[in-house]
């Protein structure tokens, strides 16, 4: 599974056997608890339908009495109508170190005076997958690891974002509060990584998740997937991860 992949995993049964049964959650209490966590954290959720239709949203309300969910919606989004008309809509999101996936039944658009929402039934089951398959290390601050890029909305603005942690498939960046925001779903090209004097390479980043680290933190954490790494960059990154892991072990012993 790709790191922080927002595409749903295939759920085709094999002779009536669910190959993902070990990851399935059907307890109503647990399903409701996970939905509330998504809502309270305003966690980005990607709704997917056949034909490449994808819609980024967040949970607005979770109504346990009526067993209904409501998602934020923008009428100007070109994929909105396709989602409503589709019989196969799958939601994908992330909580901590797991990927959550669930199907949406009878999706409908509800219009208000000043806003609109996508309503659906509370899912009866969902699937929970471990998301990190590559070893992840917290970077060493003394080497000042940064990712250099141009802001996608302000091309004249050069950003230097601290790299908080990194794996062979992804990384977390720190976005200070005085920096114009970046949205989940963005793809950032030609990002220059300078992790230490010996580890420098270019890559493409896909922003999957935006969250705060602490309630009073003055900035946001960007969870990103690393894509289009060439062989040289991948080897350099793997070497950096291995060395950082060893250095942290030595520091802990000391």
N, C-alpha and C positions, 0 to 999 in steps of 0.2 A: 504494500500500500504506500502510495506517495505521501510524503510529509505534508500534513495539513491539507490534504486533498479535499476540495469542496464538492467533488463529484460523487454520487452515490455508488456504493459497492453493488455489484450485480447480486440479486437475491433469487435467482432462478432455482427452483427445487430440482433435485435429482431423484427421480422415481418416488416423488412425494416426500423426500427427506430434506429438511432444511439444513444446508451445509453450514449455516451460521448460527445454529441452535445454541452453541456454547456462548454466543455473544448476545442472545435475545433476553430482553427484560419484559415481563408481562404483569408484574405486580402493579395493580392500580396505584397503590400508595407511592411506589418508587417512581413510576412514570410521572405522576403528578408532581412529586418533589423535584425531578429533573426539569420539568417544564417551568416550574417556579424559579429555579436557579437561572435558567436562560432568561426569563423575564426580568428578574431583579438585577441581573448583571448587564441588561441591555446587550446581550451577547449577539454578535452578527450571526444570522442564519441565512443559508443559501437554499432557495427553492428551485428545484430542477424538474423539467418536463422534457419529454421526447423532442427531438429536433434541435437540440442545443439551447433550449430556452432556459435561462438562469436569471434569478431575481434575488437580490440582496435585501434583507429586511431584518426585523427584530420582533420579538413577541411584545405585544401591547398589553393584552390581558389574558389571564388564565382563570376561567370560570369553572370551579369544581362542581358547583350545583347543577349547572346545565351541561357540563362536560364539553365545553367549547373553548377554542382558542381564537384569539384575534391577533393578526399580524399587521404591522405598520405597512402602509401602501401609498404610492404616489401615482395619481392618475396619468401623469405625463410619461411614466415608464412604458416603453414600447412592448415589453414582454408581459405586461399585466393581463391583458385580455387573453393571450394564449394560455397563461397559467389557469385562469378561471375556466376556460373551455376544455382543458385537458383532463382526462380520466386518470392520468398517472403523474402525480406530483410527489416528489420526494424531498424531504428537508434534511439538510446536513449542517451540523454545527459542532463546536468544540467547547468542552468544559475541562479545564486543567489539562491533564495528559490523555484525554480520551476523545475520540470522535463519536458523535451521536448521529444516528440516522433513523428516520421514521417516515412512513407514508402519510399523506394527507387525504382525507376522504371528503367528498362533497364540498370542495372549496367554493366560496361565494364572495362576491364583492358587495360590501355594505357602504353606502354613501351617506355622509352627514352634511351639515351645512358648511363646515369649514375643513372637513377631513374625510378620509375614507379608510376602510380597513378590509383585510381579507380574513374571513371567518371560516372555521373548519371544526370538525369533531376532534375532541381530545384523542390522541392515538391510543389504541389498545395495547400496542407493543412498540418497542423501539430496540435498536441494536447499538451496542457500545463496543467500540474497537480501541485498542491501544494505539495511540497515534505516533509515538516516537520509536522507531526501529533502529535509529542510529544513535550512537553514544553522544551525549551532549555535554559540553563543558562550559563552565562559567569562565569568562575571559579574565586575564590578569590586568588590573587597571594600570599597573606601572608601565605597561607597554603601550598604553593609550590606543586601544583598538577602535578603529572608526570605519564607517561606510560613507563614502563621498558620492554625492549625487546632486542633480539639479531638481528643484521642486517641480513636479509635473504641471502645476497650475501657474507657476511663476518661474519660467525658464532662466531668468537672469539671477535667480537666487540659488547660490551654491550651499548645500547642506553638508554638515559634517556630524553624523549621528554616531553616538557611542554604541559599540557592539557589546551587549550584555552577556550573551551566551551564543554558542554556535555548535552545530553538528554538521555532518557531511550533507545533510539535506535541507537545513534551514538555519535560521538565526533569529534572535530577538534584538531589536534596536530601541534606543531611548530617544523619544521625541520630546524636547523641552516645551514647556507651556507657552513660551513666547514665539514658537515656530508655527506658521500656518499649518493647519491640520492636513493629514493624509487619510484617505478613506480606505476601508477594507474593500478588497476586490481590485485595487490598482495593480498594474504591472509596471515595474520600474526597470528601464533598460540601462545598460552601461553603468552599473554601480561599481565603484572602485573600492575594494576592501584593502585596508592596510591594518593587519592584525598585529604585526611586529615587523622589525626591519627585514626579516627573511620571508614573510608571508604576505604577498601583495598580488592581487588578481582582480579581474573584472567578472561580473556576473549579472544575470537578470534576476530581479526579485519580484515575487508575487505576494502582496500584503493580504494575509488571511484574517488576522485577528488583532483587535486594538483593545487594550485594557489598562487599568491603573494598577501599579504595583502595591501601593499603600494608599489609604484614604486621604492622607495629606501630601502625597507625592506631587511635585510640581512638574508634571509631564505625563506622558503615556508610553506604554510598552507596545511595540509593533511586532507581532509574530509573523514571520515571513518565510516563504519557501524559496530556496535557492534553486534556480533552474539554469540550464544552458551552461553548465560548468565544463570547460574543456579538460583534457587529461592532465595537463600541467597544473591547472588550478585545483583540480580535485586531489592530486597527489600532495600539493603544498598544503591544502586545508587539512587533509588527513594527518600529515606530519605535525601540523600545528596542534591538532586535537590531542594526538598522542603525547606530545611534549608538555602541553598544558596539564593534561591529566597527571603525568609524572611529577611535574613541579608542584601541583596542589597536594599530592600525596606527601612530598618532602616537607612542604610547609606545615601540613597537619602533624607530621611526626615531630618537626622542630618545635 
